[in-house]
């Protein structure tokens, strides 16, 4: 029984790393998707934002933001600050979406980001 307890103790030590890498992967994937398949995401750009720039430009810029910040989070560089800015970005995205399965998923990702922001990283 002691070996099982030691296993759980060791796994517990890795849980923050798994949490950070997992959420970083989500942003890397969506960032790359926004850059490489811009047209797929343009329908989500709100009409008012088109006064700022064309939808494809906004999607590409958002994709670059998510990709760069996802890579920084993956690498553990400025972890809390990066997670905070990703959290703000996700909150802004949530304000644009209507309630549904996608929003539920994004709320879960938002909670994971909040956990990363709240943790003291070494």
N, C-alpha and C positions, 0 to 999 in steps of 0.2 A: 504494500500500500504506500510505503514511503516513496518508492520510485515514481508512482503516479502523482504524488504531491509535488515532487521535484519537477516533474514534467510540466505541471500546471504553473508552477512558479516561474519556470523558464519561459513558457509561452506568454505569461502575463507581462514579462519584460519586453516582449516584442510587439505587444498590441498597439502602442502608439505609432510605431514605425509602419505597421500594416495599415493602420487607419490613414496615416499621412500619404503613403504610397498609393493606396487605393483611390483616395479622392483626387490625388494628383493625376492619376491615370485617366480619370473621368474628364478632367479639364484638358489634358493633352489630347485626348481623343476628340472632344468637341471642338477644341481650337483647330486641330488639323482638319476636321470636317468642314469647319467654316471657311478655311483657307482654300482647301482643295475642291470643295463642292459648294461654292458660294450660292449658286442659284437655288439649291435645295432649301436654304434658310431665309431667302429674301421675303417670303410671304409673312414672316413673323415680325418684320420691321414695321413699327407703327407709322401711320400716315404722317403724323406731325414731325417725325424724325427725317422725313424726306426733304424738309426744308434745309436741313443741315448738310446732307450729302446724299448721293444716290444709294439705294438699298444695297447694291453689291459692295460699295465702298464701306458702308457701315458694318456689314456682315464680315468683310475681310478684316477690318480693324478690330472688331470684337473677337474674331478668331485668333488674330495675332496676340491680343491681350491674354486670352485664355491659354494659348499655347505657351507663351513666354512665362506667364505666372504659374502655369501647371508644371513646367520644367523646373522653375525655381523651387516650387514646393516639393517636387520629386527629389531634387538635389539637397533639400534641407537648408536652403539659403534664405535668410530673413523669413523664417517659417511663419511666425505669428503675423507679421505685417502682410506678407503675401496672402495668407489665408484670410486675413481681414478684408483685403481689397477684393478677393474672389467672392467673399461673403456679400460684400456690398453690391458687386456686380450681379450676383445671383438674386439678391433681394429686388434689385431693379428689374431683372428679367421676370421675376414672379409677379410684379405689379402689372406686367404687360399681358400675361396669360390668363385665360379663363380657367375656372376650376375643372379638374379632370385628372386622369391618370398621370399625365406628364407633370402636372403641378405637384401631385403627391410625391413623385420621385424627386423633384427639385427641392421640396421641403425636407426630405430625408437627407439629401446632399447638403443642404443648408445647415442642418443640425450637426452633421459630421464636421463641416467647416467651423462651426461654432466651437465644437469640442477641440479642434486643432488650435483655434485662436486662444481658447481658455487655458490650454496646457502650457506649462513652463518647459521649454525645450532647452536641452543642454548645449 
